[in-house]
Amino acid sequence: MSALSADAAQSRATLRPMREDDLDRVMRIEVRAYPFPWTAGIFRDCLRAAYPAWVLVEDERILGYGVLSVAAGEAHVLNVCIAPEDQGRGHGRRLLRALVRAARGQAAQRVFLEVRPSNPNAIALYHDEGFNEIGRRPRYYPAHEGREDAIVMAKELLPDTLDRMPPL
Ligand SMILES: CC(C)(COP(=O)(O)OP(=O)(O)OC[C@H]1O[C@@H](n2cnc3c(N)ncnc32)[C@H](O)[C@@H]1OP(=O)(O)O)[C@@H](O)C(=O)NCCC(=O)NCCS
């Protein structure tokens, strides 16, 4: 697993819970970051269902956001996104780690996510953070031509005690 980039480590950016009044700003990022963005209604439904959701904020500017769902010991990363102009500075890694930490905090034993095969940057980040491909969902996503498969990835969350065991 890579260390956080110096940029992200030194950044003044902080995470706070997402609120409904963030959604205009979140949507301005969402529609630029994804070819098939979520609607504001999807974010609103997640917030009203009390899904854990955060925004990464620097000097009152939203740099990115993440949305998680946790149920029955399983967490799903539903959205993780950094504004295009702020990508490549370590913020995505930081956000993903915060989501995984939150999943662990809610007693999840594993974290799942789906990613498009056409998104190598995200796939590289997930691999690097300990996610492994466990399957594919054929024709899961809308695409410009037809549909695109989803790669399903998962990360096992070991209990804290195991994480802290020294190497044998
Ligand atoms: C995927 C995403 C969240 C990564 O965030 P980011 O802030 O750009 O990524 P980071 O700077 O933290 O980089 C973390 C790792 O991601 C990978 N990565 C990020 N940008 C990359 C690029 N341009 N080329 C190759 N790998 C890249 C690398 O493994 C990188 O690690 P490294 O810096 O040690 O090489 C961001 O690109 C994004 O929001 N994309 C649009 C929305 C999206 O696709 N979300 C994921 C949906 S499944």
The ligand as an SDF file (V2000), in Angstrom:
LIG
                    3D

 48 50  0  0  0  0  0  0  0  0999 V2000
  -10.5470    7.6100   -9.0020 C   0  0  0  0  0  0  0  0  0  0  0  0
  -10.2890    8.9040   -8.2260 C   0  0  0  0  0  0  0  0  0  0  0  0
  -11.2360    8.9750   -7.0240 C   0  0  0  0  0  0  0  0  0  0  0  0
   -8.8440    8.9130   -7.7170 C   0  0  0  0  0  0  0  0  0  0  0  0
   -8.6360   10.1060   -6.9750 O   0  0  0  0  0  0  0  0  0  0  0  0
   -7.2750   10.9650   -7.1210 P   0  0  0  0  0  0  0  0  0  0  0  0
   -7.3090   12.0130   -6.0690 O   0  0  0  0  0  0  0  0  0  0  0  0
   -7.1240   11.3920   -8.5190 O   0  0  0  0  0  0  0  0  0  0  0  0
   -6.1970    9.8320   -6.8150 O   0  0  0  0  0  0  0  0  0  0  0  0
   -4.8770    9.9700   -5.9300 P   0  0  0  0  0  0  0  0  0  0  0  0
   -4.1350   11.1990   -6.3070 O   0  0  0  0  0  0  0  0  0  0  0  0
   -5.2400    9.7700   -4.4950 O   0  0  0  0  0  0  0  0  0  0  0  0
   -4.0600    8.7120   -6.4660 O   0  0  0  0  0  0  0  0  0  0  0  0
   -4.1790    7.4720   -5.8650 C   0  0  0  0  0  0  0  0  0  0  0  0
   -3.8140    6.3680   -6.8320 C   0  0  0  0  0  0  0  0  0  0  0  0
   -4.7820    6.2770   -7.8730 O   0  0  0  0  0  0  0  0  0  0  0  0
   -4.1310    5.9130   -9.0910 C   0  0  0  0  0  0  0  0  0  0  0  0
   -4.2210    7.0460  -10.0120 N   0  0  0  0  0  0  0  0  0  0  0  0
   -4.8100    8.2330   -9.7840 C   0  0  0  0  0  0  0  0  0  0  0  0
   -4.6810    9.0260  -10.8760 N   0  0  0  0  0  0  0  0  0  0  0  0
   -3.9950    8.3160  -11.7920 C   0  0  0  0  0  0  0  0  0  0  0  0
   -3.5850    8.5690  -13.1280 C   0  0  0  0  0  0  0  0  0  0  0  0
   -3.8250    9.7400  -13.7360 N   0  0  0  0  0  0  0  0  0  0  0  0
   -2.9270    7.6050  -13.7870 N   0  0  0  0  0  0  0  0  0  0  0  0
   -2.6800    6.4310  -13.1900 C   0  0  0  0  0  0  0  0  0  0  0  0
   -3.0470    6.1200  -11.9220 N   0  0  0  0  0  0  0  0  0  0  0  0
   -3.7020    7.0560  -11.2350 C   0  0  0  0  0  0  0  0  0  0  0  0
   -2.6960    5.6220   -8.7300 C   0  0  0  0  0  0  0  0  0  0  0  0
   -2.6060    4.2910   -8.2910 O   0  0  0  0  0  0  0  0  0  0  0  0
   -2.5150    6.5540   -7.5500 C   0  0  0  0  0  0  0  0  0  0  0  0
   -1.4500    6.1760   -6.7170 O   0  0  0  0  0  0  0  0  0  0  0  0
    0.0190    6.8470   -6.8830 P   0  0  0  0  0  0  0  0  0  0  0  0
   -0.1980    8.3200   -6.7760 O   0  0  0  0  0  0  0  0  0  0  0  0
    0.7780    6.2550   -5.7550 O   0  0  0  0  0  0  0  0  0  0  0  0
    0.4750    6.4340   -8.2510 O   0  0  0  0  0  0  0  0  0  0  0  0
  -10.4610   10.1440   -9.1400 C   0  0  0  0  0  0  0  0  0  0  0  0
   -9.6750    9.9810  -10.2870 O   0  0  0  0  0  0  0  0  0  0  0  0
  -11.8980   10.4190   -9.5470 C   0  0  0  0  0  0  0  0  0  0  0  0
  -12.6540   11.0380   -8.8040 O   0  0  0  0  0  0  0  0  0  0  0  0
  -12.2900    9.9920  -10.7640 N   0  0  0  0  0  0  0  0  0  0  0  0
  -13.6330   10.2870  -11.2790 C   0  0  0  0  0  0  0  0  0  0  0  0
  -14.7170    9.5800  -10.4970 C   0  0  0  0  0  0  0  0  0  0  0  0
  -14.4610    8.0970  -10.4540 C   0  0  0  0  0  0  0  0  0  0  0  0
  -14.1660    7.4770  -11.4710 O   0  0  0  0  0  0  0  0  0  0  0  0
  -14.6010    7.5140   -9.2600 N   0  0  0  0  0  0  0  0  0  0  0  0
  -14.4420    6.0890   -9.0490 C   0  0  0  0  0  0  0  0  0  0  0  0
  -15.6840    5.3730   -9.4090 C   0  0  0  0  0  0  0  0  0  0  0  0
  -15.5500    3.6100   -9.1800 S   0  0  0  0  0  0  0  0  0  0  0  0
  1  2  1  0
  2  3  1  0
  2  4  1  0
  2 36  1  0
  4  5  1  0
  5  6  1  0
  6  7  2  0
  6  8  1  0
  6  9  1  0
  9 10  1  0
 10 11  2  0
 10 12  1  0
 10 13  1  0
 13 14  1  0
 14 15  1  0
 15 16  1  0
 15 30  1  0
 16 17  1  0
 17 18  1  0
 17 28  1  0
 18 19  1  0
 18 27  1  0
 19 20  2  0
 20 21  1  0
 21 22  1  0
 21 27  2  0
 22 23  1  0
 22 24  2  0
 24 25  1  0
 25 26  2  0
 26 27  1  0
 28 29  1  0
 28 30  1  0
 30 31  1  0
 31 32  1  0
 32 33  2  0
 32 34  1  0
 32 35  1  0
 36 37  1  0
 36 38  1  0
 38 39  2  0
 38 40  1  0
 40 41  1  0
 41 42  1  0
 42 43  1  0
 43 44  2  0
 43 45  1  0
 45 46  1  0
 46 47  1  0
 47 48  1  0
M  END
$$$$
